[in-house]
Amino acid sequence: MLPVVNRFRYLFKAIFVFIPIYVIFTIIIVNNLPRSKQKIILPICLALGILGCVNNYSAVWVTNDLFTTHKDMTISEKISTAAEDVEQSEMDIKNYRSVCVFEASGYKGAADNYFETLTRNLPTSINAFSLSGYEVSVSESRLDQFSHIMDPEDVFTSYANASYAEFFLENLDECPDKLERELVSNSVKYIIVPNSNIIEIAEFSDEIVEGLNALDGIEVIRTGSFNENYDFIEISGVNSICTDENGIPVAFTDERMDLLSAEINGINELRFSLAYDEGLTAYSVDASGGKSALAISETDNGNIAIDVSGADGQTVCLSYSKRIYPIAFAFEIAVTVLFAANIAAVLLLKNRDEVNK
């Protein structure tokens, strides 16, 4: 997918508006039922309420462990700190991806302060590209494209956008060719690992360096400190996120969350290290502002290829949209109006009852 498809949040917001409406309707209906039926319905409502509380507690438990930032930092401070860590590490996050490899998978343990790394949704916040995308919005087909870098069935992949040492090292040892292909095609140039400040034994980072150097087309060219508790490993031999048909990097701009663009000069095909999807559209824009549709195809590794042979000297744009977005947006508007109408109706009925007393 593109870095983030932000419109799915409309549906997320609509759900939060829908629930209060549902509660209001339920209260009105139950209140108008005969006493005999209320005795049956009320215990059911109570049971559902208890179930909801248990579910909410579980959600908060997961959220506290996987999506919160440092207790002493606000989210804006965390974003600013992450950007500073990237800058001082001289990491090119606009053209390449990073992946964090923790000591072990799980909610607790050495990864307690994973908020200091480029995991979860943080890459999006600093306009960077990540592998596992935005929380659990990544499709299974996308997970297959980096199934030797991150474990597709592990909770960290979907919820923390991270891998763990045992899985990564096992694939370096048992299927190095597949792992190398995924690092190259997914533009993973940086591996972020915890250092000895937060784990007693940090040898696995040395094993990663040794394993990466053993790959045929990849070489570790630099290691350094990402911040106080994490180090980074930089490798060569991987493709840029945007290249031409010969693998030569092409500069591009992420104009919006759902729109990328690049200037075309003397190339026939533009390739993006982004998952192909039927919702993608590509077009060229000439000097007069005229637009022409371009053909998009899926590469052998599931990425995007755009035929730009007739767009020399023009700007090529790649956009993403699905029918569900305007539907979800319309649904949110409708539900919001209904919610406001229900509140108004409840207040009017209350005032009428008080007047009739």
C-alpha positions, 0 to 999 in steps of 0.5 A, a space after each residue: 500500500 501507499 505509506 498510509 491510507 488515512 481515510 479508513 479512519 472515517 469508519 473508525 470514527 463513525 463506529 464511536 458515534 454509532 455506539 452512543 446512538 445504539 445505546 440511546 435507542 436501546 434505552 428508549 426501547 427497553 424503557 417502553 417495554 412491559 415490566 415482564 419483558 424488562 425483567 428478561 431484557 435487563 439481565 441480557 443488557 447487564 451481561 453484554 455490558 459486563 462483556 463490553 467492560 472486559 473487552 475494553 479492559 483487554 483493549 486498554 491493556 494491549 494499547 498501554 503495552 503497544 501503542 503508548 509513548 514514553 511516560 515522560 513524553 507527549 506524542 509530539 515530543 516523541 515525534 520530535 525526538 524520533 526525528 532528531 534520532 534519525 537526523 543524528 544517525 544520518 538515515 535516509 528515511 525518504 528513500 529507504 526503510 528501517 526495521 527494528 529487531 528486538 531481542 524477543 517477541 512479546 508485550 514485556 521483556 527487553 522490548 519494554 521501551 520499544 517506543 524509542 525505536 521506529 516502530 508502531 505508527 511512528 514512521 508515518 508520524 515522521 514521514 517515513 516508510 515502514 514494512 508492516 504499515 499502519 497497525 493492523 491495516 496491512 493485508 495478508 498478501 502484503 505480509 507475504 512480501 516480507 515474510 522472512 524479515 518479520 514473522 507474518 503470524 507474530 503479534 509484533 508484525 501487525 501491532 508493533 511493526 517489528 521483528 525479533 532476533 530468533 526469527 530474523 537470525 533463523 532466516 539469515 541462517 536457513 534461507 539467506 537468499 529469500 531474506 536477501 531478496 526481501 531486504 532488496 525489494 522492500 528497500 530495507 537499508 537500516 536494522 535497528 537493534 537494542 544495545 547493552 544498555 537495555 539487555 544484558 547480552 547483545 551478541 545477537 546484533 553482532 550475529 546479525 552483522 555477521 549474517 548480513 555480511 555473508 549475503 552475496 549482494 549485501 554488505 554492512 557499510 556502517 553501524 552506529 548509535 541510534 539513541 541511548 538504548 538502540 543502535 543501527 546497522 546500515 547495509 548496501 545493495 538494496 533498492 531505493 523505494 523508487 527506481 527506474 527499470 534498471 534499479 537506479 534511484 529516482 527522486 520522488 515526493 510524497 505530496 500527501 499520504 495517498 499521493 506520490 509523484 516523480 519527475 520523469 527524465 529518460 526512463 521507460 518504467 517507474 518502480 515503487 517498493 510498495 504493494 500493488 493494489 487494484 485501488 492504485 491509479 497513475 497519471 502523468 501531468 504535462 506542462 499545461 496541467 493536462 493529465 493522461 492515465 498510465 498503465 500500472 502492473 504488478 512486478 514479480 515480487 508484488 510491487 508496483 511498475 508504471 509504464 512512463 515511456 510516453 511521459 518524458 519531461 512530465 510529472 508522474 503521480 501515483 494515487 490510491 483510493 477505494 469505493 469504501 472511502 466515500 461510503 464510509 465518509 457519508 456514513 459518518 455524516 449520516 450517523 453524526 446527524 442521527 446522533 445529534 437528532 437523537 440528543 435533541 429528541 431526548 431533550 425535547 421529550 424531557 422538557 415536554 414531560 416536565 411541562 405536562 407534570 
